[in-house]
């Protein structure tokens, strides 16, 4: 194992919004903890923050209770269209020049985060979408499937319920803003962020949210990394993750995350959450939704899971 010049750390989220059915929460807790453990094993073995963050998100994409990959929500047309992005920075890189990759509106890729990484590492592009991205996935050797194989019975039942209630693409109060994401720092000072989603309830076919937008749903620089969840349109307008990471230049991640959620999101009436880690391995979470599920690891605290309460905007200082 290489010499630990930096303290390794990793955090992941399972989405911000409503807590979901009580009977699902124990399994969601297990799923998030197991995903973080997969990333932590990579960091403990001297692996890169990029490998750890991607492995964590892959595990969440494979779990049917998270809104990403196999557990994705459906569009109004009844299809799964998934977005994902990844970004990786090293201590020697200049802010804003770190490699990144993203995909949007893909339906035939089992792990969209792996395709986002392939876009980053094997193309000159930053963002690829739809059938073109899926054709590239085949050339990159990634596993493809029939679109229906990415639809769980749970997702189909929820889609049918919305259809029967004649709900529109407008997000109703109390909806789950499901997304998964991870941030990590490794012993060499590499910093990564990875985010993946099936989108929002009732979304129109072809809608792409913040999880595919570098700077909005995902961002990493030598200062730190962040991954967002929530109402994607508001997160895009706020360039939420970049704002949090840049704020780490003058504040701790905790202060940066809370300040940006308060000033960029809550003031607009939207809901969002963010996880962040800085180059010192300090982890932070903040959101203004009903709740947010997170799990994290650092050498001092070990592995920890919790449901985070929202920021109380009126009392924030």
N, C-alpha and C positions, 0 to 999 in steps of 0.2 A: 504494500500500500504506500502511495506517495506521501511525502511529508505534508502534514496538515498545516499549511500556511493560513488557511481560512477555516472557519468552523462550518461544517456541513449543516444544512437545514433544509427542510421541505415542508410545504403546507399544501393542502388541497381543499376544495369546496365542492359541495354537492348541489349548489343552487341556493338562491335566496327567494323568498316568497312565502306562501302558505306552507305549513309544516307537513301537510299531506295526511292521509289516513293513519290513525294511531297504530294499527296492526302492521303497517309497513315500516315503521320507524326503527325497530330493532334490526331488521335486515339491512336497511339503509345505513345504519351505524356500522354494522359488520362490514358491509361492502366498502365503505369509505376507509375504514381502518385497514382492511386488507390491501386496498389500492395503495395507500400511503406506505405500508410495510414493503410492498414491492419496490417502490422508489427508494426507500431508506436502505434496503439491502444493496442496491446499486451504489449509493453514496458511501456506505460503510466499506464497500469493497474497493473504493477509490475511483468509482466510475464518475462520469460527467453529469452535471446538472441537467443537461439536455436529455440524456438517456433516462435519468430518474423521473423527470417531469413527464416525458412521453409515456414511460411505462406505467406511471400512476394513472394517466388519463386513459390509456388503452384498457386498463382494468375496469375503469368506470364506464367506458363505452361498451364493454362486454356484459355489463350488469343490467338486467331488465328494469330495475327500479330507478335508474337515473336517466334524465332526459338528454341522452347523447348516444350515438351509435345504435345499438340494438334496442335501447329503451326510448328512442326518440318519439316525440309527439308527431302528429300527422298534420299535413296541410288541409285546407278546406276540401281539396280533391281526394283526400284519403291516402296520401303518399308520404313517405318519410323523405325529407330533404334536409341534409345535414351540413353544418358549417364547422370549420375548425381552423386554428392557427397556432403557430409556434414561433418563438424568437429566442435567440441565444447570444449572450454577450460574454466577452472576456475582459479582464482588467486593462488590457492594452488597447482596446478598441475605443474609438470616439463615439460619444453619444449620438444616436440616430443613424449609425452606420453598421449596426449589428445585423447579421444574417437573419432572415425571417421567411416564412412561407405560410400560405393560407389556401383554403379551398371553400367553395360555397355551393349550396344546392346540389350536393351529390347524393345519390340514392342507391348506388350499387357497391359501395365500399364499406367493408365491415368496420374498419378503423380509420375514420377520416383524419385523425391526428397523425397517423403514419403517412397518409398521403400529403398532408401539409408539410411534414418534414421532408418528404421526397421532393416536393416543389422547391423547398429551400435549398436542398443539397444537390439536386440534379437538373435544375433548370435555371435560366437567367431571370425567371419571373418571380413575382411576389404573390400573386393571387390567380388561381385558376378555378373555373366554375363549371357545373353541369356536365354534359356528356363529354366535353373536351377533357375535363379533369379526369373523368373515369377512363377514357382511352389512355391517358398518360399513366394512370394507375396500373393498367395492364402492362404497359411497356416497362414500368418500374418494378414489376414482379409482385405487386400487391394483390391480395386475394379479393376477387370480385364475387358478387352474388346476385341473385334475382332481387329486384326491389322489394318484393313481398317478404323475403326472408328477413328483412330488417324491421318488420312490423310485429310487435308483440300483441297478444290478445288483450292485454291491459290497455295498450295504446288504441287499439281498434274500438274497444268498448267506450273509451273516453271520447273518441271521435264521433261515434254513433250518438252518444248522449248529447254532445254539442249540436249535432245535426238535427236531432229530434227537437231540441230546444230552440232551433233556428237562431243560434248565436252568430254574430258576424265576426269579422276579423278584428273588431275593436276589443281590446283587452278588458274583460270584466273585472270588477273589484275582487281582490282575494285570489286571483289566479296564481298558479305556480310559475315563477320565472326560472324554469329549470335550465341549467347549464352546468358543466363540470369544468374544473380547471386545477392546475397545479403550478407552483413556483418552487424553485430550488436553487441553492448555491452549493458548489462542491469545494473540495479541499484546495483546488487550484485557483479558486475565485471565479470560476465560470458561473454564470447566472442565467437561468432559463425560465420561461413562462410558456404554458401550453393550455389551450382552452378548446372545448368542443361542445356542441349543442345540437339538439333537434329542433330548436326554435321555440316560438311562443304558441300558446293555444290559439287556434283559429286563424293561423297565418295563411295568407294567400300563397298559391304556388308561385315559386320564383323569388319569394322574399328572402333576402340575406340580411342577417343581423350582425351585431357587433363582434360575435365570436370569430368572424372571418376578417375583421378589420384590425390591422396592426395599429397600435396606438389607442384603440378604443377598448376592445375586449381582451387584448394581449399586448404586453410590452416588456422589453428587457433592455437594460443598458448597464454599463459598469457600475452605476449607482444602485441598481436593484431590479426587481421584476414584479409584475402584477398581472392578475387574471380577474376578470369581471364576470358578473352575472346579474340578470335583471332585465329591465325594459331596454331592449337593444337600441331602439331609435334614440332614446335619451343618452345612452352610453356613448353612442357614436357622436352625437352633437357635442358632448362634453370631452371627447377624447380622454375618457376616464383614466385608463391605465397609464397613459403617458403622463397625465397630470400628477398622478400619485407618485410615479417613479421620479419625476423631476423635482417634486417637493421633498424627496428624500435627500436632496443636496443640502437642505437647510433645516430639516426636521427629522425626527425618528419616523419609522414606518407607521407606527400607531397614530401619531399626530397627523402625518401626511394623509393617511387613508381617511381618518375621521373628518379632517378639514375639507378634503375634496368631495366626499359624499355629501357633506353639509352644504358646501358652496356651489357645487356643480350639478347635483342631482336633486336633493330634497327641495331646494328653492324652486324647482320647476314643477313640483308635484309628482315627479316620477319616483320609481323604486329601483334600487340597484344595490349591489354589494361588491366588495373587492377584497382579495387577499394580496398580501405583498410581503416581500422579503428584501432586505438590503444586503450590501456586500459584507456586512459584519454578521450576517446570519440572524438578524432580528426579524421576527415574524409579526405581522399585524393583520387584523380583520376589521372591517366596518361595513355596515349596511343600514338601510332605513326601511326594510321590508318587515313582514311579520316575524320571520326568523331566518337563520342561515346556518347550514350544517357545515362544520369544518373539522379537519383533523390535521395535526401538525407534529413535526419531530424536530428537536434540536438536542445537542448533547447534554445540556443541563436539565431539561425537563423530560426527555425521552418522548414517547409517543403519547399524544393527548387528543381526545375527541370532545367536542361540545356543540351544542346548539346555541348560537350567538344571539343575544338580545339586540334589538335595534338601537341605534343612537337616539337619545332623547334630544331632539333638536333645540328645544327651548332652553335646556340647561347646559348645552355644549359651550365649553370655553376653550 
